[in-house]
Amino acid sequence: MTTPLTSDLTRLYGPEFAADAYGIYRRLRAVGKVVPVEFAPGVQAMLVTDFDTALEVLYGTGLWSKDPRPWQRSHMPADSPLLSMLGYQRSPMFTDGEEHARYRGAVSDSLARFEPHVLRGMVRRSADRLIQGFAARGECDLVAEFAMGLPVLLFNEMFGVPDRESTRLATSLAGFTSAHQEQAKVAWDAYLGYIGELVDLRVREPGQDLTSWLLSHPARLTKQEVVEELLLFVGAAYEPTSGLLANSLHRMLTDDRYYSTLTDGALTVHDALRVVLWKQAPVANYGAHYPRQDTVLAGVPVPAHSLVLISFAAINDGLAPERPEEAGNGGRSHLAFSAGPHACPAKDPSVQIAVTAVERLTSWLPTLELAVPASEIVWRPTGFLRALTRLPVRFTPIHPDQEGTTPWTSPASA
């Protein structure tokens, strides 16, 4: 059963939220450091909007657990569309203590086997393949045709999966964060099937890929544990990676300081990404924690096993420097990758992927510009993510038969 909700809870979903998310975050910060919200239809949470309070939760492993099962049993229906984001899995995101260390170590060690130059090559190949699909048209939607496609191609190469599976993975990933129950259920089932078949394949045919390395890691993960590790990896990395790509491109295309064309602006892709991590981080509200006992957080009573979410977006917005593209390492850091023992283990690869992909796109298509007024760009109506629905652009076309190096003939595309 879900907890009865009062009618005055702020909703962190829907078109009104999407249209004014940061105005809502400012109002929530004015209310308090910990504020009750309706995070999705029928789901209530306590939202942390303050930096120091967030760190108290993120580092307070004695009191705060990542295991959602006590909350899940009493507050989330078995068919909830939020199951994929908040439901228990045997993975680093939903476990504590030694169990968490075992799972996280396997993921971190396996990711570390991808040398930076190898990962850059993978990203360039994936970017070039996608650019080949629209470069000759002179127009495209950078969300659907680039930002959402690139992680799929990249993950398939990292996992050692045949390219023919790319569409299958993309379809399931696009649907399982949906707030629509049936769509989310179908997508989640397809996603589970994909990952299960992938692990079976690598049990039979080990290779030089993330799946095989997890299976052979000294942590001695079972096949089912590897399935759940990959469910977490893909699920946790897909939307943030695509969002970081799209949001960085959106920043560059809507801010004249970056360019009159993308190659002659005063600011760089790295500058855009720093601004995005402060002001439009793709993971807006997450970091689910549950107190092991009744407690008080920032003066607010929090019952045992209730859902507490960290609003990375609200916190970063309240701390962001006036000119974040000029901010150095002084002062407080953003929380775009969370903090504490459950901080994102793929922070550096995520930044490298985003920078490499955006630089690749803008080097081939330096005349990119928005195809619609900036005011018509729409954000997705979900509280988990700060993500665009579309990013339509136009540019000077390039063709496979033109002189010089192109995405079709570049050595990195081979």
Wavefront OBJ file of the C-alpha trace (Angstrom):
o trace
v 0.000 0.000 0.000
v 1.180 3.527 -0.677
v 1.316 6.171 2.030
v -1.678 8.557 1.855
v -0.601 11.797 0.253
v -1.684 15.281 1.171
v -2.953 17.450 -1.636
v -0.359 20.189 -1.154
v 2.778 18.144 -1.861
v 4.943 19.553 -4.637
v 4.907 17.245 -7.660
v 8.265 16.449 -9.216
v 6.777 15.111 -12.437
v 4.510 16.198 -15.256
v 4.659 19.019 -17.833
v 4.344 21.833 -15.282
v 7.356 20.521 -13.392
v 9.357 20.064 -16.607
v 8.612 23.627 -17.703
v 9.799 25.214 -14.442
v 11.911 22.629 -12.636
v 14.497 25.086 -11.365
v 11.866 27.551 -10.209
v 10.336 24.691 -8.213
v 13.728 23.769 -6.773
v 14.253 27.356 -5.609
v 10.864 27.353 -3.901
v 11.632 24.019 -2.241
v 14.965 25.325 -0.929
v 13.090 28.266 0.577
v 10.750 25.846 2.374
v 13.514 23.818 4.016
v 16.513 21.542 3.772
v 14.322 18.425 3.773
v 10.924 18.716 2.090
v 8.149 16.158 1.462
v 7.307 15.798 -2.232
v 5.278 13.612 -4.526
v 7.960 12.125 -6.702
v 5.705 10.128 -8.993
v 1.987 9.310 -8.948
v 1.380 7.546 -5.640
v 4.992 7.794 -4.432
v 5.984 10.150 -1.624
v 9.580 10.972 -0.683
v 11.544 13.311 1.533
v 13.734 15.466 -0.727
v 17.076 16.844 0.498
v 17.785 20.288 -0.972
v 20.834 21.293 1.103
v 24.494 20.423 0.481
v 25.598 19.669 4.046
v 22.435 17.707 4.775
v 23.028 15.658 1.627
v 26.567 14.827 2.747
v 25.202 13.771 6.150
v 23.064 11.191 4.347
v 25.553 10.193 1.658
v 28.386 9.531 4.149
v 26.248 8.382 7.087
v 26.387 4.656 6.413
v 25.703 3.725 10.027
v 22.208 5.228 9.954
v 21.404 5.418 6.259
v 20.939 2.265 4.194
v 20.738 1.820 0.437
v 18.634 -1.337 0.736
v 15.081 -0.427 -0.378
v 13.359 -3.678 0.545
v 11.641 -2.593 3.806
v 10.265 0.521 2.064
v 9.533 -1.385 -1.119
v 7.388 -4.006 0.643
v 5.012 -1.424 2.111
v 5.135 1.472 -0.333
v 5.709 0.250 -3.905
v 3.298 -2.013 -5.804
v 4.945 -4.991 -7.494
v 3.955 -3.625 -10.906
v 5.103 -0.053 -10.257
v 6.890 1.622 -13.197
v 9.446 2.857 -10.648
v 10.576 -0.681 -9.881
v 13.483 -0.436 -12.312
v 14.794 2.720 -10.636
v 14.030 2.085 -6.960
v 13.461 -1.671 -6.599
v 16.078 -3.860 -4.947
v 18.805 -5.491 -7.036
v 21.978 -7.252 -5.956
v 24.286 -4.490 -7.106
v 26.375 -1.650 -5.654
v 23.478 0.808 -5.793
v 21.153 -1.147 -3.499
v 23.499 -2.794 -0.992
v 25.583 -1.823 2.021
v 28.825 -2.752 3.772
v 30.870 -5.725 2.585
v 28.268 -6.753 0.032
v 28.405 -3.291 -1.534
v 32.220 -3.307 -1.514
v 32.301 -6.674 -3.300
v 29.926 -5.587 -6.055
v 31.438 -2.136 -6.499
v 34.972 -3.517 -6.614
v 34.067 -5.863 -9.456
v 32.529 -3.035 -11.488
v 35.320 -0.533 -10.786
v 38.098 -3.017 -11.562
v 36.442 -4.091 -14.808
v 35.854 -0.514 -15.957
v 39.469 0.348 -15.192
v 40.599 -2.187 -17.805
v 39.381 0.168 -20.537
v 42.410 2.389 -21.134
v 41.480 6.037 -21.901
v 42.790 5.862 -25.467
v 40.817 2.663 -26.083
v 37.622 4.246 -24.756
v 38.178 7.363 -26.894
v 38.509 5.160 -29.958
v 35.268 3.366 -29.126
v 33.438 6.678 -28.699
v 34.764 8.061 -31.992
v 33.705 4.936 -33.873
v 30.238 5.065 -32.336
v 29.902 8.786 -33.052
v 31.012 8.401 -36.665
v 28.518 5.584 -37.286
v 25.671 7.715 -36.012
v 26.802 10.817 -37.915
v 26.872 8.777 -41.130
v 23.123 8.306 -40.704
v 22.210 12.000 -40.860
v 25.197 14.038 -42.074
v 24.015 14.174 -45.700
v 20.511 15.398 -44.723
v 21.581 18.702 -43.245
v 19.231 18.293 -40.309
v 18.543 15.870 -37.438
v 17.309 15.496 -33.881
v 20.454 15.281 -31.781
v 18.615 13.598 -28.899
v 17.108 10.688 -30.840
v 19.783 10.347 -33.519
v 22.955 11.022 -31.561
v 22.762 11.392 -27.768
v 20.507 8.375 -27.199
v 22.150 6.217 -29.842
v 25.767 6.685 -28.854
v 25.616 4.949 -25.437
v 23.891 1.954 -27.035
v 26.623 1.462 -29.645
v 29.306 2.123 -27.047
v 27.869 -0.275 -24.457
v 27.463 -3.015 -27.041
v 31.133 -2.713 -27.953
v 32.172 -2.604 -24.290
v 30.063 -5.674 -23.527
v 31.116 -7.590 -26.641
v 27.599 -7.751 -28.107
v 26.895 -8.077 -31.851
v 25.818 -4.797 -33.491
v 22.503 -6.324 -34.544
v 21.372 -6.058 -30.912
v 21.726 -2.250 -30.800
v 18.113 -1.507 -31.716
v 16.812 -4.025 -29.201
v 18.776 -2.448 -26.368
v 17.830 1.099 -27.373
v 14.116 0.280 -27.450
v 14.083 -1.287 -24.006
v 16.191 1.435 -22.422
v 13.987 4.177 -23.835
v 10.902 2.651 -22.259
v 11.765 1.350 -18.831
v 11.971 4.776 -17.133
v 8.506 5.631 -18.422
v 5.855 6.631 -15.887
v 3.325 4.634 -17.950
v 2.939 1.294 -16.234
v 2.409 -0.974 -19.238
v 5.138 0.630 -21.330
v 7.623 0.425 -18.468
v 6.748 -3.229 -17.752
v 7.175 -4.340 -21.377
v 10.463 -2.441 -21.690
v 11.797 -3.808 -18.401
v 11.023 -7.390 -19.422
v 12.788 -6.845 -22.745
v 15.758 -5.324 -20.945
v 16.003 -8.297 -18.567
v 15.913 -10.688 -21.510
v 18.651 -8.800 -23.327
v 21.012 -8.801 -20.338
v 20.313 -12.461 -19.524
v 21.137 -13.561 -23.065
v 24.269 -11.413 -23.047
v 25.613 -13.100 -19.909
v 24.774 -16.579 -21.274
v 26.711 -15.716 -24.431
v 29.812 -14.625 -22.503
v 29.682 -17.665 -20.217
v 29.946 -19.803 -23.375
v 32.312 -17.507 -25.274
v 34.493 -15.325 -22.999
v 36.140 -12.325 -24.612
v 37.950 -9.070 -23.877
v 34.867 -7.228 -22.694
v 33.183 -5.961 -19.551
v 30.804 -8.918 -19.265
v 33.610 -11.477 -19.442
v 35.742 -9.538 -16.974
v 32.891 -9.440 -14.453
v 32.371 -13.177 -14.856
v 36.060 -13.890 -14.225
v 36.639 -11.281 -11.491
v 38.175 -12.498 -8.185
v 34.944 -11.470 -6.436
v 33.549 -14.705 -7.924
v 30.201 -13.260 -8.874
v 27.504 -15.743 -9.791
v 25.900 -15.558 -13.204
v 22.807 -13.959 -11.679
v 24.953 -11.421 -9.834
v 26.635 -10.478 -13.112
v 23.207 -10.067 -14.699
v 22.236 -7.681 -11.916
v 25.561 -5.824 -12.103
v 24.958 -5.227 -15.811
v 21.347 -4.219 -15.202
v 22.670 -1.541 -12.898
v 25.540 -0.504 -15.161
v 23.449 -0.039 -18.268
v 20.444 1.383 -16.467
v 22.491 3.799 -14.381
v 24.801 4.856 -17.208
v 22.479 5.113 -20.220
v 20.278 8.071 -19.326
v 23.040 10.080 -17.604
v 25.400 9.572 -20.543
v 22.830 10.499 -23.186
v 21.647 13.389 -21.014
v 25.156 14.740 -20.525
v 25.696 14.656 -24.289
v 22.394 16.334 -25.155
v 22.510 18.894 -22.349
v 26.071 19.909 -23.266
v 25.077 20.349 -26.904
v 22.011 22.314 -25.826
v 24.221 24.602 -23.742
v 26.582 25.217 -26.659
v 23.754 25.838 -29.126
v 21.877 28.297 -26.906
v 24.748 30.359 -25.493
v 26.528 32.810 -27.813
v 29.693 32.647 -25.720
v 30.468 29.233 -27.153
v 30.545 30.073 -30.821
v 29.177 31.842 -33.835
v 30.095 28.540 -35.362
v 31.007 25.672 -33.057
v 34.703 25.942 -33.850
v 35.348 29.636 -33.199
v 33.728 30.359 -29.850
v 35.468 31.701 -26.774
v 34.441 28.716 -24.662
v 35.053 25.016 -25.177
v 33.260 21.680 -24.889
v 34.904 21.263 -21.473
v 33.439 24.623 -20.430
v 29.973 23.558 -21.587
v 30.203 20.300 -19.707
v 31.267 22.047 -16.493
v 28.277 24.383 -16.746
v 25.933 21.452 -17.374
v 27.232 19.515 -14.373
v 26.397 22.526 -12.209
v 23.185 23.765 -13.810
v 21.609 20.976 -15.912
v 23.055 17.720 -14.563
v 21.229 14.791 -16.178
v 20.581 13.011 -12.850
v 18.396 15.554 -11.087
v 16.994 13.671 -8.089
v 18.144 10.243 -6.969
v 20.589 8.852 -4.388
v 17.807 6.938 -2.617
v 18.510 6.232 1.074
v 16.435 4.779 3.897
v 17.027 5.374 7.640
v 17.429 2.183 9.622
v 15.495 3.748 12.499
v 13.350 6.791 13.197
v 15.534 9.872 12.977
v 15.556 13.644 12.565
v 17.238 15.154 9.513
v 17.776 18.923 9.417
v 15.068 19.275 12.039
v 12.550 17.153 10.128
v 11.330 13.811 11.572
v 12.005 10.946 9.168
v 10.406 7.565 9.991
v 12.462 4.388 9.724
v 12.657 2.847 6.237
v 11.099 5.861 4.504
v 12.382 7.043 1.118
v 14.823 9.958 1.177
v 16.066 11.300 -2.146
v 18.925 13.713 -2.791
v 18.047 16.608 -5.099
v 21.367 17.030 -6.875
v 19.707 19.600 -9.129
v 18.327 21.760 -6.301
v 21.600 21.594 -4.359
v 23.818 22.388 -7.334
v 21.532 25.228 -8.415
v 21.812 26.803 -4.965
v 25.621 26.590 -4.959
v 26.498 27.204 -8.611
v 28.966 30.058 -9.159
v 27.813 32.966 -11.265
v 30.225 31.927 -14.017
v 30.705 28.174 -13.520
v 32.691 27.841 -16.731
v 35.401 29.897 -15.013
v 35.242 28.064 -11.688
v 38.379 26.231 -10.682
v 38.810 23.651 -7.976
v 38.219 26.036 -5.086
v 35.058 26.091 -3.050
v 32.441 23.368 -2.972
v 32.132 20.827 -5.727
v 28.916 19.987 -7.511
v 27.073 16.784 -6.673
v 26.332 15.748 -10.238
v 28.044 12.405 -9.587
v 26.854 12.171 -5.960
v 29.387 11.662 -3.137
v 30.401 9.168 -0.479
v 30.823 5.399 -0.829
v 28.020 5.203 -3.404
v 29.270 8.007 -5.667
v 29.269 7.187 -9.366
v 32.184 4.802 -10.077
v 32.275 5.920 -13.715
v 32.721 9.670 -13.212
v 35.915 10.006 -15.257
v 34.790 7.714 -18.115
v 31.457 9.570 -18.288
v 33.167 12.920 -18.734
v 35.587 11.453 -21.263
v 32.753 9.906 -23.274
v 30.751 13.137 -23.354
v 33.671 15.369 -24.299
v 34.947 12.978 -26.979
v 31.492 12.518 -28.545
v 30.651 16.242 -28.632
v 34.073 17.139 -30.025
v 33.682 14.461 -32.708
v 30.251 15.724 -33.726
v 31.240 19.381 -33.833
v 34.449 18.682 -35.738
v 32.488 17.003 -38.560
v 29.529 19.417 -38.417
v 30.894 22.806 -37.286
v 27.877 24.764 -38.592
v 25.342 23.148 -36.254
v 22.557 25.482 -35.142
v 19.134 25.076 -33.595
v 16.353 24.456 -36.097
v 13.693 25.875 -33.750
v 13.624 28.830 -31.354
v 15.326 28.028 -28.045
v 12.033 28.729 -26.250
v 10.446 25.723 -28.002
v 12.907 23.205 -26.548
v 11.012 20.915 -24.140
v 12.371 19.000 -21.146
v 11.124 15.558 -20.171
v 8.529 15.514 -17.360
v 10.348 13.185 -14.952
v 11.848 13.884 -11.559
v 14.753 11.468 -11.920
v 16.270 13.162 -14.937
v 16.925 16.545 -16.472
v 16.709 15.491 -20.100
v 15.490 16.949 -23.373
v 12.683 15.481 -25.446
v 14.215 16.707 -28.728
v 17.091 18.869 -29.945
v 16.401 19.621 -33.641
v 19.334 21.154 -35.527
v 20.382 22.038 -39.041
v 23.850 22.244 -40.572
v 25.763 22.269 -43.827
v 25.501 18.691 -45.167
v 28.505 16.493 -45.804
v 28.481 13.471 -48.126
v 30.374 10.179 -48.306
v 31.716 10.906 -51.804
v 33.109 14.383 -51.118
v 36.842 15.071 -51.106
v 38.836 14.791 -47.913
v 38.290 12.770 -44.767
v 34.685 12.221 -43.708
v 32.873 10.139 -41.058
v 32.650 7.427 -43.730
v 36.391 7.337 -44.478
v 38.009 8.319 -41.157
v 40.397 5.668 -39.810
v 38.613 5.955 -36.432
v 35.394 4.773 -38.103
v 36.866 1.480 -39.210
l 1 2 3 4 5 6 7 8 9 10 11 12 13 14 15 16 17 18 19 20 21 22 23 24 25 26 27 28 29 30 31 32 33 34 35 36 37 38 39 40 41 42 43 44 45 46 47 48 49 50 51 52 53 54 55 56 57 58 59 60 61 62 63 64 65 66 67 68 69 70 71 72 73 74 75 76 77 78 79 80 81 82 83 84 85 86 87 88 89 90 91 92 93 94 95 96 97 98 99 100 101 102 103 104 105 106 107 108 109 110 111 112 113 114 115 116 117 118 119 120 121 122 123 124 125 126 127 128 129 130 131 132 133 134 135 136 137 138 139 140 141 142 143 144 145 146 147 148 149 150 151 152 153 154 155 156 157 158 159 160 161 162 163 164 165 166 167 168 169 170 171 172 173 174 175 176 177 178 179 180 181 182 183 184 185 186 187 188 189 190 191 192 193 194 195 196 197 198 199 200 201 202 203 204 205 206 207 208 209 210 211 212 213 214 215 216 217 218 219 220 221 222 223 224 225 226 227 228 229 230 231 232 233 234 235 236 237 238 239 240 241 242 243 244 245 246 247 248 249 250 251 252 253 254 255 256 257 258 259 260 261 262 263 264 265 266 267 268 269 270 271 272 273 274 275 276 277 278 279 280 281 282 283 284 285 286 287 288 289 290 291 292 293 294 295 296 297 298 299 300 301 302 303 304 305 306 307 308 309 310 311 312 313 314 315 316 317 318 319 320 321 322 323 324 325 326 327 328 329 330 331 332 333 334 335 336 337 338 339 340 341 342 343 344 345 346 347 348 349 350 351 352 353 354 355 356 357 358 359 360 361 362 363 364 365 366 367 368 369 370 371 372 373 374 375 376 377 378 379 380 381 382 383 384 385 386 387 388 389 390 391 392 393 394 395 396 397 398 399 400 401 402 403 404 405 406 407 408 409 410 411 412 413 414
